[in-house]
Amino acid sequence: MAVRKVALACSVCGSRNYMVAEKKDRTERLTLRKFCKHCGKYTIHRETR
């Protein structure tokens, strides 16, 4: 069984900076506060499909 990965995109500039493993039991999109190298600051990153 392969692990499925999803991308996290910056909510400010839209760049996809991070890849995380998907959990099967999660029903809503993942939202994390991560550093965006394009914006140069910490922003909200949301899971993309």
N, C-alpha and C positions, 0 to 999 in steps of 0.2 A: 504494500500500500504506500503510495507516494504522498508526501506532505505537500499540500497545496499552499502556495504563497499568494498574498495579496499586497498591493502597493498602498503606501500612505502618501497622500498628496497634501501639500501646503494649502491652507484655506486663503492665504493672501495672494501668492503668486501662481499657485496651481502646479508647481513642479513636483514630480514624484521622487522623493528623496529616500524613502525607507521601504524595505520589504520585510514582512512579518509572516509567520506561519499562521494559517487559519485554524481556528478551533470550531469543531462541528456543532457544539452546544450553544454557540453564541447566536442570538437572533437579530441583534441590531448592529449597525456599523461601528467599528472601533474608532474612538477619538482619543488622541494623545497630544500632549504638549511636548514638541520636539524642536531641536534647533534646525533652522532652514539655512543652508549655506548660501542660497541665492538672496534671501532677504537680509541675512546677517544677524538674525535675532530669533528668539524662541517664539513660535507660533503654533496654532492649533493645526494638527495634521489629521485628516480623516481618511478612512478606508475607501478605496475606489474598487470598482468591480470590473 
